[in-house]
């Protein structure tokens, strides 16, 4: 793979993953494929990942803006 993966790319991917999990997990809980507790934990973990990448991307933007 030759493409550069930026922090902004990782943030976008994590945001999409969080949205997908929010849409999917209720069906999995209903189908007994996942417990409500496990779903809540997984969503919380992904939310922390999103926030981490958001802060990194923001810091990178601020660094690039400094002359």
C-alpha positions in Angstrom: 0.0 0.0 0.0 1.5 3.3 -1.0 -1.2 5.7 0.2 -0.3 7.8 3.3 -2.9 7.2 6.0 -3.4 10.4 8.0 -4.7 11.0 11.4 -7.8 12.6 9.8 -8.2 9.4 7.8 -8.1 7.3 10.9 -10.6 9.7 12.6 -13.0 9.3 9.7 -12.7 5.5 9.8 -13.2 5.4 13.5 -16.3 7.6 13.2 -17.8 5.3 10.5 -17.0 2.3 12.7 -18.8 3.9 15.7 -21.8 4.7 13.6 -21.9 1.2 12.2 -21.7 -0.3 15.7 -24.5 2.0 17.0 -26.7 0.8 14.1 -25.8 -2.9 14.3 -25.5 -3.7 18.0 -29.2 -3.3 18.9 -30.0 -6.0 16.3 -27.2 -8.2 17.7 -28.5 -7.8 21.2 -32.0 -8.6 20.1 -30.7 -11.7 18.3 -28.7 -12.7 21.4 -25.5 -12.5 19.4 -24.1 -9.9 21.9 -25.0 -9.0 25.4 -26.2 -5.4 26.2 -23.2 -5.0 28.6 -20.7 -6.1 26.0 -22.3 -3.8 23.4 -22.1 -0.8 25.8 -18.5 -1.6 26.6 -17.5 -1.9 22.9 -19.3 1.4 22.1 -17.6 3.1 24.9 -14.2 1.9 23.7 -14.8 3.0 20.2 -16.0 6.4 21.4 -12.7 6.8 23.3 -10.8 5.9 20.1 -12.8 8.5 18.1 -12.0 11.1 20.8 -8.3 10.2 20.8 -8.1 10.6 17.0 -10.1 13.8 17.1 -7.6 15.3 19.6 -4.6 14.1 17.5 -6.1 15.5 14.3 -6.8 18.8 16.0 -3.3 19.1 17.3 -1.8 18.3 13.9 -4.0 21.0 12.3 -2.8 23.5 14.9 0.8 22.6 14.3 0.4 23.0 10.6 -1.2 26.5 11.1 1.8 27.8 13.0 4.1 29.7 10.7 
